[in-house]
Amino acid sequence: MSSHSPEAVIIGAGLSGLACALELTKQGMSVQLIEKDDAPGGRVRTDLVEGFLLDRGFQVYLDAYPNASQLLDLKSLELRYFEPGCIVFENGKRHRLMDVFRRPTSLFSSALSPIGSLIDKALVAKLRFSLKFSSVAQIQQREDLTTETYLKKFGFSDAMINRFFRSFYGGIFLENELRTSSRMFEFTFKMFTEGSATLPARGMQEIPRQLAARLPAGTLRCGIAVSEIRGHTVILASGEHLTPDHLVLAVPSDAAQQMCPNLALPELKWRSVTNCYFAAPSSPLNEAIIALSGDPDSLINNVSVPSDLSPYYAPEGQSLISVSILGLHDQADFLAQVRSELRSWFGKEVETWRHLRTDRIERALPEQTPSTTRPANSVAEVFLCGDQHTTTSIEGAITSGQATAKRILAIRAASAT
């Protein structure tokens, strides 16, 4: 079965594929964006369950992202903001640690917090100012270390690294060994200090939904599987053939390899996370803030209450509790362990919480260590994009998609002259 062939076919309607398609269609190219799932978004999805909005894993949008924030209409997302700081639970006690540059009234309490010494807190200020005057491009050219090595080299104490950085960045990097690239650490630290962690009022999927809505009618086709790619011919499971001038695989490297065995791409490793959602009659935090564990043997990494940011996340009169645990967990007593630890944080009120869902997300975030080999952006005239090619973030995915589109447009312009 044959059909018309657009100028470009993009496989994968995650954020990278959507950004690529938007850039190409804006320049007048005919594009088909093919997605095997029932909706766009890739790893950024939200489900409606019993009136609650459940993001697939705890995610946030950093409003300082330069390319993503320029592309998105942030006003229509109705971003809701987390407080610039965190609550750390350690040995049954609650400690508050805030960004005193944006919450100056917390200077005294943050200075007296046992999480980190006064020297550590002075080093946070030093790091903040050094990155303020560093561009993202400059960061990407620096020596690449593990984050743990970088923090020690910067002068932070083992106590600060173990009691704060492992927990806070464990939730971002989905690993608490701090083996992630120091370039990635500097980039995210810069984004946190220049802006805020936010949630779209109606869930994280509003981000890809907004991008998809801007595409010309008929561009995005969901629920369509690709059975094979021969050269530049894309064969869909329906038997339809598409032979575009330009082919983009906006999918993880292993999926691209499966579709095109001749690509010979490096193996892509993944980090995993388990996320539990609970319905509660009230919020245990009562503010838009992230709670972290400062205990090294803790099962839980972080707890947040999305409904404290946006009432759309939960039915009226109820609260939505999000609990993130690094790695995959499926043991029979897993939920009992989670509840037991939550009780040590919040007391007997946890007994009133109702379990809504547990997501075990095996492929939550691509590995990004200093030794990670980035896949090539194109192989055998097939373009590749996704956050594994840049920084493993929303910003990285969108930046990769846009960069791929610009390369295609440059080739198109050259061939027209």
N, C-alpha and C positions, 0 to 999 in steps of 0.2 A: 504494500500500500504506500503510495507516494503522496506528497502534499507540496504546497508552495514552500520554498526555503527562504527564511528571513536572512538578513545580512549577518545577524549574530544569534547564536543559541547559547544560553547560559543554563547550565545544569546546577540547581541548588538555589533556593530562594531564602537562604539565611540573610543576615544583614549585609554580607559581602556581595552576594548575588544581586540583592535589591539595589544596593548602591551602584553597582556596575550597570545594571539595566537602566536605572534612572539617568545616569550620565550619558549613556549611548542614545536613549530615546530623546533626551533633551536636544541632542545634536541631529535629530532627524533620522536616525537609523531604525530600521525595522528589526525588532528583537522578539524572541520567544524565550521566556523564563520558565523553565520546567522544574517542578517540585514534586517529589514523591509523596510527601505528607499532605494532610488535608488542609493545611494553611501555611502561610509563609512564616518565617521567623527562625528556623533552625533550632538552636539551643535556647532561644529567647521566646518562650511560650507561656501562656497563662490559661488555666482551666477554671471554669465556674463549677463549683461543687457545693451543693446545698446552700447556695447563696453566698458562698465565700469565693474570693478570687485567689487562686493558688498559683503563684509563679512556680515554674518547674525548677526548683532549687532557688535558694536565696540569692538574688542578684540586685545590684543597684546601678543607677546611671549617674556618672560623675559629670556635672554640668560644666566643668572646665574643659572637657574634651574639645579640642579646637575644630577638627573637621566634622565630627558628628554633630556638634552644636550648631555649626553653620548649615549643615544639611537639614537638620530636623527643625520643625516648628515647635520649639520648646513651650511656647505659651499654650498651644492647643493640647499639649500633653498634661498640662496642669500639674507640673512637678511639685511634689511634696518633699520637704527637706528634713533630713536627719540632723540632730544636734551635732555640732563639730566637736566630738569627743566620744567617750564611752564610759560605761560602768564596768568595773572589773570585780568579779566575784572570786575571792580567794580565802580558803580556810573558813568558809561560812560568813565572811565579812564582805561588805560592799564598799568599794572605793570608786570615787568619781575622778576622772582624768579628762580635762577639757582643753581645747585649743584656746589658750588665754589671749591670743591675738584677736580672736573673734568673740570671745566671751571673757572680757577683762574682769568682770565681777567674780570669776572663778579662780582668779590668780592665787588667792590665799589658800583656798581649799586644795587646788591642784598642786601647789608647791608643797603642802604638807602631806599629800597622798604618799603612802609608802611604796607606791609603784614607781620605782626609779628614784635615784638620788637627785639632789639639786644640780649636780654636775650633768647628769643625764638629761635633765630638763633644759639646761643651758645648751647642751649639744643638739637637742631637738630644735631650738631656736636657730642655732647656727646652721643646721642642715636646711631648715626652712628658707633662710635668707640666701644660702648658696644656690639652692635650686630655683629660687625666684628669678635669678639673673642668668639662668642656663636655659637655652632653648631645647626643645625636644630633639632637634637635629644634633645639637652638641652632646646631649646625653647619650645618644646612640653611637657616638664616636669614642666614648670613654672606655677605659679598661673594663672588661667584663669579668666580674667575680661572682661568687655566690653571695646572696644577700647577707648571710651570717658572717662571712669573711669581711664584707664591706662594712657592716655595722661595728664589728670589732676593730677594724682598721680606723674607723671614724672616731673611736674612743668610747663607745657605749659599754656599760658594764654588763657582765653576764646576767646579773639580776634583771636589768631593764630588758635585755634581749629575751630572756626566758619568760618573764612575767607579763610583758606587753607585746613586743614585736612578734613573738611566735603565735600568740593568739590573734592579734589584730590582722597581721598579714597572712596568717594561716587561713582565715576566712576569705581573703582575696585571692591568694595563690593556691588554695586548697591543698596545702602541705605546710606543716609546722617545723620542718627541718631547716627551713629558710635556704633551700638549695636553689631557689629561683634566681635568675639573672639579676645582678645588681642594677643593670640598665632598666629592667622592668620595675624594680623597686623605686628607683629615682623618678621614673616617669609617673608611677601611681602616687608617690608621695607628693610630687609637684601638683598633680591634679587635685589631691585632697586639700592641699593648703591654698590653692588658688580658687577652689570652688567648693561645692557641697556634694555629698552623697544624697541621691534623691530616688524617689519612686514615682513613676507616672500614676496619677490619681486612680486610674482604672486598670492598673497592672502593667507589667513589663511588655506584654505583647502589643500594647499600644504603639510601641516604637516601630516594629516591622509592619504593623497594620497601617500606620500613617504613610510609610514609604510605599507600600503596595498600592495604596489608594491613589497615588500620584501617577502611576503607570498608565499608559494608554490602554483602552479597553482591548482585551484579548491578548495582552502581552504575557500576563501571568497565568500559568496553567498548573493547578494543584491536583494531587492525586494521580499523577502521571509517572510511571516508572520507566527508567531507561534500561533496556535489556542488553544493548550492545552498542559500541562505538567502533566503526570501521573507518579509519582515516578521519575525515571530517564529516562523515555521515553518522547521524545519531538515529538509532533504531529504537523506537519506543515499544513498550510491551504490547501495545495495540497493533503493532506491525507498521505503524506510520514511520516514514523515513524523512529526516530533515538534513539537508546538506548546506550549511551556511558558509559564508566566506570566513567567519571567525567563530571559533568554538571556545567557550570558557567553562572550566570546571570549578565552580564555586562550592566545592565540597572538601571534606578532609582528605588528606593525601592517600589514606588507605582505600577510601571509596573511589577516588580517581584512578588509583592503580588497578582496582577491580574492573572498572569500566574500560580502561586502556592499559592492558598488561604490558605494552611496550614502553611505558613511560619510565620505568625503573626509578621510582621515587624512594627517598629514605623513609625508614619506618617512623610512623608517628606514634608517640607514646601519650597516654592520657592520664589525667588526674580525676579521681572519683570523689563523690560526696553523697551522703545520705541526708535527706531533709525530712523532718517530721512536722506536720501541721496539726495544731490543736484548736478547738473552739472553746472559748472560756467566757464565763459571765462578765468578767471584767479584766482589764489589763494589769499584769503584774508590774509593769514599768510606769504606766501613766504618763509617758512622754515619748517623743520621737527620738529614741536613742538606741544604740546597739549595746547589748550586754555581752561581755566576754568572760571566759574562764581564765583565771591566772594560776590554776592548779595544774602542774605538769601531768598528772595522771587522770585528768578529766576526760570523760567521753565526749562531752559537748564542747563545741568550739564557740558558737555564738547563739544568742537568742535575740529576736526582735519581735515587735508587734506592729505589723504593717497597718493595722486598723487604727493605730495611734497617729499615723501619718495621714491616712485617707479613710474616711468612713465607707467608701465603696468596697473596701476589702472584706467587710463583714456585714451581715444583716444587722439591722438596728437592735441595739441592746446586747450585742455580743462582740467579742474581741477575737482576733486571729493571731495565734502564737506560732512563730516560725522558729524551728530549732535545727541548727546545722551541725552535722557530725562529719568529720573528715573520713574519707574512705567509704567502702561498702560494708554494710552490716545487715545480716539476715538471720542472726542467731535467734532461737526461740524466745529467749528472755530479753531481747534487745529493748523493746518498749518499756519493760519493767525497769531496766537499768536507766533508761532515759528519764523516766518519771521519778525514780529515786534521786537522781542527781538534781532534777528540777526542784524537788521538795527541799533539798539542802539549800537551794537558792531562795525559793519563794515561800516555803512553808506548806501548810496543809491545804491552801487554796488550790494547789496542783491537782488534788484529788477530785476537784469538780471539773477538770478539763476533759473534754471529749476528743479522742483521737479522730482526725478527719482523713489523713492520708500520709503514707510514707513513700517518698520518691528515692529510689536507689539509682543514682545517675552515674553510670560507669564512664561515660564519655562527657565529662563536665567541662574540662579545660585542657587544651593541649599543653604538654610539658614544655617549659621554657627555661632551661638551665643555661649557664654560660657555654656549655659544650654542645648545645642543641644545634644540629645542622638544619638550616632553613631550606625547605624545598625550593627548587628553581621556580621562577614566576611563569616560565613557559618551557614546554618540552615538545619537540616534534610539531611545532606550530600550534600546539594546544595551550591556551592561556590558563593559568591556575591562580586562584585567589582565595583568601580566607585569612582569619586572624593568625593561623600558624605561620604565615609568611611575614608578619610584621610584629605586633604585640598582641598577646592573647587577651583581648579586651573588645568591648563594643567599638571603641575608637579604632583599634587595629583592624577589625573586620571591615568597617566602612572605608578606612583609608586604603586598604588593599583593593577593595572593589573599585574605588574611584581611580586608583593608579592604573589598574588593569584596563579600565575603559579609556583612559587617556592614551595608553599605548596603542590600543586598537584604533582610536581616532587618528593618531599620528600616522599609522600605516595606511589608513583609508585616505587621508589627505595626500600622502606621498604618491599613492597609486593613481590619484586623480590628476596629478600634474604631469 
